[in-house]
Amino acid sequence: MSESDKELRERPLIPSGSKYKTDVGFTAIKNGVKGRKSSAPVVVGQKPAWLRAKLPAGEKFSAVRKTVRDKRLSTVCEESMCPNIGECWNAGTATIMVMGSVCTRACRFCAVDTGNPKGWLDAEEPMNTARAVELMDLKYVVLTSVDRDDLKDGGAAHYAACIRAIKELRPQTAVEALTPDFNGNLKDVETVVDSGLDVFAQNVETVRRLTHPVRDPRASYEQTLAVLAHAKKHNINILTKTSLMLGLGETDAEVDEAMDDLRAVGVDILTFGQYLRPTPNHLAIERYVSPAEFDALRQRGLARGFVEVVAGPLVRSSYRADQVLLKNNVGLTA
């Protein structure tokens, strides 16, 4: 066991939904949503077999995890409890979360901790991120981040610095930026788009009607559409991407409406996955969507002109992002 792994194991376990003090001194809520007495789940039956992921293992996985620990990086793969972490890390793809692991927002689907970092940033993070990408020998990296409403530019300049550092040290690595909405400030969007990235992503997360309560009140369906539209308008050569979770009570007509709205603003790549409740404090699952339904949804999306639609029960927005342009549902179907 490495020293970094040993240190993590020795830390006291923080109960989900409780307040704690971070290593840099500000208060946060574990897993983002406060514990409530009325957190009984909506019963939708036993989890289907198609939602059972393999336990993460493998030489490449272990090497990536060691680098993440040694470089003090956060990954959305771990913070969001992603079921695909082993598959992606073993394939040379990882999603690194910059600007810390505490978000200023509290979306009710998300397990990332929430709090107010009060302007804190790690000045060494851009170079540490680039060196980590080099050490992990990543061919494709997704840079995502927490929302940082405590920063004047939402962290756009720091985000761009991380992308530039990667491209300078490892120009052959493709970089996807899965960004916050920057409160709709389009100049901040341009800062990130101009940093040398290959794919710009901002997740709409759900259909228009369910945006609230699914997302934090500071986020909005229209704001995400505006951010995606401006990114494409500012640099027509980049690919734009977004993601929706299913199983939260949306209808087929609402999903079709969302796809039409996304195509209207030029979104190239769309992913669909099953919402999985991270803790009892988060939104309940309304239903499990079958693999056949995901396959049909992909075809409806492709018919609308998306470059690719990646759809499957365990798909997350960054799932096997390196394979998206193979246009085969990243190998999920024959």
NUMARGU-968998 format. One line per 2 residues: number of its first residue (from 0); their letters; for each residue x, y, z of N, C-alpha, C. Coordinates in steps of 0.02 Angstrom, whole numbers. Layout:
! residues N
NUM> A> X/Y/Z/X/Y/Z/X/Y/Z; ...
END
This chain:
! residues 334
0> MS> 42/-60/0/0/0/0/44/62/0; 29/110/-45/68/172/-48/52/215/12
2> ES> 97/264/26/86/310/82/22/349/73; 6/369/11/-54/408/-1/-116/367/13
4> DK> -116/303/-8/-174/260/6/-181/247/81; -124/238/115/-125/226/187/-155/286/224
6> EL> -135/346/201/-160/408/233/-235/413/225; -261/396/164/-332/400/151/-371/351/196
8> RE> -344/291/205/-377/240/245/-379/259/319; -330/297/341/-326/315/412/-369/375/430
10> RP> -395/411/379/-438/468/393/-505/445/421; -534/483/468/-599/464/496/-653/467/442
12> LI> -699/420/443/-754/418/395/-804/472/411; -821/513/360/-868/568/370/-936/544/346
14> PS> -987/544/388/-1054/520/367/-1082/564/311; -1115/532/263/-1146/568/208/-1198/617/235
16> GS> -1196/678/208/-1244/729/228/-1224/771/287; -1165/756/317/-1143/794/376/-1090/846/358
18> KY> -1084/896/400/-1035/949/390/-966/926/414; -914/949/381/-846/935/404/-801/992/382
20> KT> -741/996/409/-693/1047/390/-642/1017/344; -630/1048/286/-582/1023/237/-511/1035/259
22> DV> -464/1005/222/-393/1012/239/-369/1084/234; -404/1125/194/-382/1194/186/-424/1243/228
24> GF> -468/1216/271/-498/1257/323/-568/1282/314; -602/1266/260/-671/1288/253/-719/1230/264
26> TA> -782/1245/278/-833/1195/294/-867/1170/231; -881/1105/229/-916/1075/172/-965/1022/197
28> IK> -1010/1002/153/-1058/949/168/-1039/887/129; -1029/831/162/-1010/769/129/-1064/745/81
30> NG> -1043/731/19/-1088/708/-34/-1140/759/-55; -1132/821/-33/-1168/877/-63/-1236/894/-36
32> VK> -1274/844/-11/-1342/857/11/-1349/840/85; -1377/886/124/-1385/874/196/-1431/815/209
34> GR> -1416/779/264/-1458/724/284/-1527/749/305; -1578/710/287/-1647/729/305/-1682/668/335
36> KS> -1730/681/378/-1768/626/407/-1812/592/354; -1838/632/307/-1882/605/255/-1842/585/194
38> SA> -1798/537/201/-1756/516/144/-1769/444/124; -1830/419/137/-1846/351/118/-1849/345/42
40> PV> -1821/292/14/-1819/286/-59/-1887/268/-89; -1898/290/-151/-1954/266/-190/-1935/197/-215
42> VV> -1976/147/-201/-1960/78/-219/-1973/67/-293; -1921/48/-329/-1930/34/-400/-1910/-38/-416
44> GQ> -1902/-79/-365/-1884/-148/-376/-1809/-159/-370; -1790/-222/-373/-1719/-240/-368/-1680/-213/-427
46> KP> -1618/-192/-413/-1576/-166/-466/-1567/-219/-521; -1579/-202/-584/-1574/-251/-638/-1501/-274/-648
48> AW> -1494/-333/-679/-1428/-362/-690/-1385/-317/-734; -1416/-280/-780/-1377/-239/-826/-1344/-178/-792
50> LR> -1360/-167/-728/-1330/-111/-692/-1274/-133/-645; -1254/-195/-650/-1200/-220/-607/-1133/-213/-642
52> AK> -1091/-169/-616/-1026/-156/-646/-973/-199/-613; -919/-213/-650/-863/-251/-623/-824/-209/-573
54> LP> -797/-243/-521/-755/-208/-473/-692/-183/-507; -670/-121/-493/-610/-94/-525/-547/-132/-505
56> AG> -508/-151/-554/-445/-187/-541/-402/-181/-603; -341/-206/-599/-296/-207/-657/-235/-164/-646
58> EK> -182/-180/-682/-118/-146/-674/-123/-72/-693; -155/-58/-749/-162/12/-771/-205/51/-721
60> FS> -258/21/-697/-301/54/-648/-261/73/-586; -221/26/-561/-181/38/-501/-131/95/-512
62> AV> -101/97/-572/-51/148/-587/-84/217/-590; -144/221/-621/-180/284/-626/-199/308/-556
64> RK> -224/263/-515/-244/282/-447/-185/308/-407; -127/277/-413/-68/300/-377/-48/370/-399
66> TV> -50/383/-464/-33/450/-489/-82/502/-464; -146/485/-464/-197/531/-439/-183/550/-366
68> RD> -165/500/-325/-151/513/-255/-87/555/-247; -35/535/-283/30/569/-275/28/642/-297
70> KR> -13/657/-347/-16/725/-374/-72/766/-342; -103/739/-290/-156/775/-253/-213/795/-299
72> LS> -232/752/-344/-285/767/-392/-351/739/-368; -405/771/-388/-472/743/-379/-496/718/-446
74> TV> -532/663/-446/-562/639/-508/-636/631/-498; -674/651/-549/-747/642/-544/-764/568/-545
76> CE> -718/527/-572/-728/455/-571/-739/430/-500; -701/456/-452/-707/436/-383/-760/476/-346
78> ES> -758/542/-355/-803/586/-317/-876/572/-333; -892/554/-396/-961/541/-415/-980/468/-410
80> MC> -934/427/-383/-946/355/-374/-962/322/-440; -926/338/-493/-941/313/-560/-930/237/-564
82> PN> -978/199/-591/-970/127/-596/-920/104/-649; -898/149/-692/-854/130/-747/-781/146/-735
84> IG> -762/163/-674/-695/186/-660/-641/137/-681; -651/73/-668/-601/24/-686/-592/18/-761
86> EC> -648/16/-798/-645/9/-870/-609/68/-903; -628/128/-883/-599/188/-914/-525/195/-897
88> WN> -506/187/-833/-437/196/-813/-393/143/-845; -417/83/-851/-377/31/-884/-369/44/-959
90> AG> -415/83/-988/-412/97/-1060/-373/161/-1075; -345/193/-1025/-306/253/-1038/-346/317/-1044
92> TA> -405/317/-1013/-447/377/-1012/-465/392/-939; -461/455/-920/-479/474/-852/-512/543/-852
94> TI> -552/555/-801/-584/620/-793/-557/652/-729; -517/705/-738/-486/740/-682/-528/801/-663
96> MV> -541/808/-599/-581/864/-576/-535/918/-548; -536/976/-579/-492/1030/-558/-530/1078/-512
98> MG> -493/1123/-480/-519/1174/-435/-547/1145/-371; -521/1087/-351/-540/1057/-288/-599/1009/-295
100> SV> -618/981/-238/-672/931/-238/-733/955/-199; -738/1020/-187/-796/1048/-152/-830/1099/-198
102> CT> -894/1087/-211/-933/1127/-258/-974/1179/-220; -983/1238/-251/-1024/1290/-219/-1098/1278/-229
104> RA> -1116/1229/-271/-1186/1214/-283/-1204/1146/-252; -1269/1133/-248/-1293/1071/-217/-1348/1040/-259
106> CR> -1329/1013/-316/-1377/979/-358/-1399/915/-324; -1462/897/-329/-1490/842/-290/-1478/773/-320
108> FC> -1440/770/-375/-1421/706/-403/-1347/690/-391; -1309/738/-367/-1236/735/-369/-1206/721/-300
110> AV> -1155/677/-298/-1124/658/-234/-1061/697/-218; -1045/748/-258/-986/789/-242/-1002/833/-181
112> DT> -953/842/-137/-962/883/-77/-978/955/-96; -1016/989/-54/-1033/1058/-68/-1012/1104/-10
114> GN> -994/1166/-27/-972/1214/23/-950/1278/-12; -914/1320/24/-889/1383/-3/-813/1385/6
116> PK> -774/1371/-47/-701/1371/-41/-671/1440/-29; -711/1493/-34/-690/1562/-19/-627/1583/-58
118> GW> -628/1567/-122/-574/1590/-166/-514/1545/-168; -512/1491/-130/-453/1447/-129/-443/1413/-196
120> LD> -380/1413/-219/-360/1375/-279/-289/1349/-267; -273/1293/-297/-206/1264/-293/-166/1290/-352
122> AE> -119/1335/-339/-80/1366/-393/-38/1315/-431; -23/1259/-399/18/1207/-431/-24/1158/-473
124> EP> -89/1166/-470/-132/1116/-503/-123/1111/-579; -117/1167/-616/-108/1159/-688/-48/1115/-706
126> MN> 10/1127/-676/68/1086/-692/62/1016/-664; 34/1009/-604/24/942/-576/-23/901/-620
128> TA> -74/933/-646/-121/898/-690/-86/875/-754; -48/920/-784/-12/902/-845/38/846/-834
130> RA> 74/848/-779/122/795/-764/87/729/-751; 29/733/-719/-9/672/-706/-33/640/-771
132> VE> -56/681/-817/-78/656/-882/-19/622/-918; 40/652/-912/100/623/-942/118/556/-909
134> LM> 118/555/-843/135/494/-806/85/438/-819; 21/455/-825/-31/405/-837/-34/383/-910
136> DL> 4/419/-952/6/403/-1023/-64/403/-1053; -102/456/-1036/-171/461/-1060/-173/484/-1133
138> KY> -213/450/-1173/-222/472/-1242/-281/521/-1247; -324/519/-1196/-383/563/-1194/-397/579/-1121
140> VV> -403/643/-1106/-418/662/-1038/-478/709/-1038; -523/697/-991/-579/743/-980/-563/784/-918
142> LT> -562/849/-926/-555/894/-868/-623/920/-850; -644/904/-790/-707/933/-766/-692/972/-703
144> SV> -743/999/-674/-731/1038/-613/-795/1046/-573; -786/1063/-511/-842/1086/-470/-862/1155/-494
146> DR> -922/1177/-476/-941/1247/-487/-905/1289/-435; -879/1346/-458/-843/1391/-413/-874/1461/-417
148> DD> -934/1467/-391/-969/1532/-391/-935/1582/-345; -887/1559/-304/-851/1605/-260/-796/1642/-297
150> LK> -780/1622/-359/-729/1655/-399/-761/1701/-451; -731/1759/-462/-761/1809/-506/-773/1782/-576
152> DG> -727/1741/-602/-735/1714/-669/-758/1641/-668; -782/1619/-610/-804/1550/-605/-748/1499/-611
154> GA> -686/1524/-611/-628/1480/-618/-606/1469/-690; -633/1509/-737/-618/1499/-808/-543/1505/-823
156> AH> -509/1554/-794/-438/1564/-808/-397/1505/-782; -414/1480/-724/-379/1423/-695/-391/1361/-738
158> YA> -452/1352/-759/-471/1296/-803/-429/1298/-867; -426/1357/-898/-388/1365/-960/-313/1353/-949
160> AC> -287/1373/-891/-217/1361/-876/-202/1287/-872; -248/1248/-844/-239/1175/-840/-237/1144/-910
162> IR> -281/1166/-954/-284/1140/-1022/-220/1157/-1060; -198/1220/-1054/-137/1240/-1089/-77/1201/-1064
164> AI> -73/1189/-999/-17/1152/-971/-15/1081/-999; -73/1050/-1005/-76/983/-1034/-53/983/-1106
166> KE> -77/1030/-1145/-61/1033/-1216/13/1049/-1227; 42/1088/-1183/114/1104/-1190/158/1044/-1174
168> LR> 139/1006/-1123/179/949/-1102/163/886/-1141; 100/880/-1162/77/819/-1195/30/837/-1252
170> PQ> 57/865/-1307/15/889/-1362/-26/835/-1396; -4/773/-1392/-41/719/-1425/-103/697/-1387
172> TA> -111/719/-1326/-170/700/-1286/-229/745/-1304; -285/713/-1321/-346/752/-1334/-376/773/-1267
174> VE> -401/835/-1264/-428/863/-1202/-501/882/-1212; -543/854/-1170/-613/874/-1167/-624/913/-1103
176> AL> -658/969/-1107/-673/1009/-1048/-747/1004/-1033; -764/972/-978/-833/968/-955/-841/1021/-901
178> TP> -867/1078/-920/-861/1139/-880/-924/1155/-839; -916/1201/-790/-975/1231/-759/-1010/1277/-810
180> DF> -1065/1308/-790/-1099/1354/-835/-1074/1426/-828; -1027/1438/-781/-999/1504/-770/-1052/1558/-761
182> NG> -1109/1537/-732/-1165/1583/-720/-1188/1617/-785; -1175/1585/-841/-1197/1612/-905/-1153/1667/-932
184> NL> -1096/1681/-900/-1050/1733/-925/-1013/1706/-986; -1030/1731/-1044/-1004/1703/-1106/-930/1720/-1118
186> KD> -905/1774/-1088/-833/1789/-1093/-792/1735/-1058; -818/1709/-1003/-784/1655/-968/-785/1591/-1008
188> VE> -839/1580/-1044/-843/1522/-1089/-788/1528/-1142; -780/1588/-1170/-729/1599/-1222/-659/1586/-1195
190> TV> -647/1604/-1132/-581/1593/-1102/-563/1519/-1105; -610/1476/-1090/-597/1404/-1092/-593/1378/-1164
192> VD> -638/1400/-1206/-638/1377/-1276/-572/1396/-1311; -543/1453/-1293/-482/1477/-1326/-418/1444/-1298
194> SG> -424/1396/-1253/-366/1368/-1219/-332/1310/-1256; -362/1289/-1312/-332/1235/-1351/-366/1168/-1343
196> LD> -425/1167/-1314/-460/1103/-1303/-486/1074/-1369; -508/1012/-1366/-536/977/-1424/-611/970/-1421
198> VF> -638/962/-1361/-711/953/-1351/-732/997/-1293; -786/1035/-1303/-815/1077/-1250/-881/1046/-1229
200> AQ> -889/1031/-1165/-950/1000/-1140/-979/1038/-1081; -1045/1040/-1079/-1082/1067/-1021/-1147/1029/-1017
202> NV> -1160/998/-961/-1215/951/-957/-1282/984/-940; -1332/969/-981/-1399/993/-969/-1432/950/-915
204> ET> -1408/890/-906/-1426/842/-852/-1495/810/-858; -1547/850/-872/-1614/822/-874/-1658/865/-920
206> VR> -1720/846/-926/-1766/883/-970/-1785/949/-937; -1815/993/-978/-1831/1061/-954/-1874/1059/-890
208> RL> -1927/1020/-889/-1973/1019/-833/-1941/998/-767; -1891/953/-771/-1861/926/-711/-1796/961/-690
210> TH> -1778/1014/-725/-1716/1049/-709/-1713/1068/-636; -1768/1093/-610/-1776/1103/-539/-1834/1060/-517
212> PV> -1821/1011/-474/-1771/1010/-421/-1707/971/-435; -1696/944/-495/-1636/902/-506/-1572/943/-497
214> RD> -1570/1003/-526/-1510/1044/-524/-1517/1100/-472; -1460/1128/-453/-1458/1184/-407/-1497/1243/-437
216> PR> -1530/1284/-396/-1569/1341/-422/-1528/1389/-465; -1462/1391/-456/-1421/1437/-496/-1409/1411/-567
218> AS> -1423/1348/-579/-1417/1320/-646/-1485/1324/-680; -1484/1324/-746/-1548/1322/-782/-1538/1289/-850
220> YE> -1593/1261/-875/-1594/1228/-941/-1573/1278/-995; -1603/1337/-994/-1589/1388/-1045/-1517/1412/-1041
222> QT> -1491/1418/-980/-1423/1442/-971/-1373/1393/-1001; -1384/1328/-991/-1340/1278/-1020/-1344/1279/-1096
224> LA> -1404/1286/-1124/-1411/1292/-1197/-1372/1352/-1223; -1376/1407/-1187/-1341/1468/-1209/-1266/1459/-1208
226> VL> -1240/1425/-1156/-1168/1413/-1151/-1145/1368/-1208; -1181/1315/-1222/-1163/1269/-1277/-1167/1304/-1344
228> AH> -1218/1345/-1353/-1226/1381/-1417/-1167/1429/-1427; -1147/1465/-1374/-1093/1514/-1382/-1026/1481/-1394
230> AK> -1014/1424/-1361/-951/1389/-1371/-943/1370/-1445; -997/1345/-1475/-995/1325/-1545/-987/1385/-1591
232> KH> -1022/1439/-1574/-1019/1500/-1615/-949/1530/-1611; -918/1527/-1552/-852/1558/-1542/-797/1520/-1579
234> NI> -804/1454/-1582/-755/1413/-1619/-792/1355/-1651; -810/1363/-1714/-850/1314/-1749/-814/1247/-1758
236> NI> -747/1247/-1749/-708/1187/-1760/-706/1139/-1701; -726/1162/-1642/-727/1116/-1585/-792/1076/-1585
238> LT> -789/1018/-1553/-849/978/-1543/-882/1000/-1478; -948/1003/-1477/-985/1018/-1416/-1024/957/-1394
240> KT> -1034/951/-1329/-1060/889/-1301/-1101/902/-1239; -1152/861/-1227/-1191/866/-1166/-1219/798/-1147
242> SL> -1251/794/-1088/-1274/730/-1063/-1340/737/-1025; -1381/685/-1030/-1443/681/-991/-1445/616/-952
244> ML> -1471/620/-890/-1486/561/-849/-1559/542/-859; -1573/477/-860/-1641/454/-867/-1662/415/-805
246> GL> -1728/410/-796/-1754/375/-738/-1776/421/-682; -1782/486/-698/-1802/535/-648/-1875/558/-655
248> GE> -1911/526/-703/-1981/544/-713/-1995/579/-778; -1945/583/-822/-1953/616/-887/-1997/573/-933
250> TD> -2030/605/-982/-2069/569/-1032/-2030/566/-1097; -2050/521/-1142/-2017/515/-1207/-2023/581/-1246
252> AE> -2081/613/-1241/-2091/676/-1277/-2043/730/-1250; -2032/731/-1185/-1986/780/-1156/-1914/767/-1176
254> VD> -1895/703/-1182/-1827/687/-1204/-1818/708/-1277; -1869/695/-1318/-1865/715/-1388/-1860/791/-1394
256> EA> -1897/827/-1352/-1893/900/-1353/-1822/923/-1335; -1792/891/-1285/-1724/909/-1265/-1676/897/-1322
258> MD> -1682/841/-1357/-1638/827/-1413/-1646/880/-1467; -1707/900/-1481/-1719/952/-1531/-1687/1019/-1509
260> DL> -1694/1036/-1446/-1664/1098/-1420/-1588/1096/-1427; -1558/1039/-1412/-1486/1033/-1415/-1460/1036/-1486
262> RA> -1495/1005/-1532/-1474/1009/-1602/-1481/1081/-1628; -1531/1116/-1604/-1543/1185/-1626/-1484/1231/-1609
264> VG> -1446/1214/-1556/-1388/1255/-1537/-1323/1222/-1560; -1327/1172/-1602/-1268/1144/-1633/-1229/1093/-1594
266> VD> -1260/1063/-1542/-1225/1012/-1503/-1209/951/-1547; -1147/927/-1544/-1125/872/-1587/-1134/803/-1555
268> IL> -1119/798/-1490/-1116/733/-1456/-1163/734/-1396; -1202/681/-1389/-1251/676/-1334/-1243/608/-1301
270> TF> -1244/607/-1234/-1242/543/-1199/-1304/537/-1154; -1327/474/-1147/-1383/458/-1103/-1362/401/-1057
272> GQ> -1379/407/-992/-1366/354/-945/-1421/351/-892; -1421/297/-855/-1470/288/-801/-1448/327/-739
274> YL> -1493/366/-710/-1479/398/-646/-1476/345/-592; -1424/347/-552/-1417/302/-495/-1409/345/-432
276> RP> -1451/333/-384/-1452/373/-323/-1389/361/-282; -1348/413/-272/-1285/401/-236/-1292/390/-161
278> TP> -1340/424/-129/-1352/413/-57/-1427/422/-45; -1452/400/13/-1524/408/28/-1546/481/33
280> NH> -1499/528/38/-1516/599/41/-1530/630/-27; -1513/593/-80/-1520/619/-148/-1588/599/-178
282> LA> -1602/626/-237/-1664/611/-271/-1673/536/-281; -1735/513/-274/-1750/443/-284/-1752/426/-358
284> IE> -1740/363/-374/-1747/338/-442/-1821/324/-454; -1848/350/-509/-1918/338/-525/-1927/272/-563
286> RY> -1879/255/-606/-1883/191/-642/-1815/174/-672; -1807/110/-688/-1747/86/-723/-1763/82/-797
288> VS> -1720/112/-838/-1729/114/-910/-1692/54/-940; -1725/16/-982/-1696/-46/-1008/-1644/-32/-1063
290> PA> -1598/-79/-1074/-1550/-71/-1130/-1584/-62/-1197; -1639/-95/-1208/-1675/-88/-1272/-1700/-16/-1281
292> EF> -1724/14/-1227/-1747/84/-1231/-1688/131/-1246; -1630/117/-1216/-1572/158/-1231/-1551/151/-1304
294> DA> -1554/90/-1331/-1537/80/-1401/-1584/119/-1447; -1649/117/-1431/-1698/154/-1471/-1686/229/-1466
296> LR> -1668/252/-1407/-1655/323/-1397/-1595/346/-1438; -1543/304/-1440/-1485/320/-1480/-1504/330/-1553
298> QR> -1545/286/-1579/-1566/291/-1649/-1606/355/-1661; -1649/373/-1614/-1687/436/-1621/-1641/496/-1622
300> GL> -1587/492/-1582/-1539/547/-1582/-1498/552/-1646; -1475/495/-1669/-1436/495/-1732/-1478/520/-1790
302> AR> -1542/503/-1790/-1587/527/-1844/-1594/603/-1843; -1581/633/-1786/-1586/706/-1781/-1521/741/-1802
304> GF> -1468/702/-1815/-1407/732/-1842/-1350/740/-1793; -1354/712/-1732/-1297/713/-1688/-1240/673/-1719
306> VE> -1178/696/-1710/-1120/658/-1735/-1118/589/-1703; -1133/586/-1638/-1138/522/-1602/-1184/531/-1542
308> VV> -1220/478/-1527/-1261/474/-1467/-1239/411/-1430; -1209/420/-1371/-1187/363/-1330/-1241/351/-1279
310> AG> -1271/291/-1279/-1329/278/-1236/-1324/208/-1207; -1333/204/-1141/-1332/140/-1106/-1341/151/-1032
312> PL> -1363/99/-996/-1378/107/-925/-1321/134/-883; -1259/112/-897/-1203/134/-856/-1163/191/-888
314> VR> -1188/219/-941/-1153/274/-975/-1155/336/-931; -1097/368/-925/-1092/434/-894/-1065/482/-946
316> SS> -1067/546/-933/-1050/595/-984/-981/585/-1013; -934/559/-973/-865/551/-996/-848/478/-1012
318> YR> -898/434/-1014/-885/363/-1023/-850/350/-1090; -791/319/-1086/-751/301/-1144/-751/356/-1197
320> AD> -740/417/-1174/-744/475/-1218/-696/470/-1277; -641/432/-1268/-592/424/-1321/-620/386/-1381
322> QV> -674/348/-1371/-702/306/-1423/-763/336/-1458; -784/394/-1436/-847/421/-1461/-848/427/-1537
324> LL> -794/450/-1566/-795/463/-1638/-790/400/-1680; -786/341/-1648/-790/279/-1686/-862/266/-1709
326> KN> -909/302/-1680/-980/300/-1699/-1010/230/-1694; -992/194/-1640/-1020/127/-1629/-1048/119/-1559
328> NV> -1072/175/-1530/-1097/175/-1461/-1044/150/-1413; -981/170/-1426/-921/152/-1389/-918/77/-1373
330> GL> -942/37/-1421/-938/-35/-1414/-991/-67/-1370; -1040/-27/-1348/-1092/-54/-1304/-1140/-101/-1341
332> TA> -1147/-89/-1406/-1190/-132/-1446/-1152/-156/-1507; -1174/-211/-1534/-1139/-240/-1593/-1152/-197/-1655
END
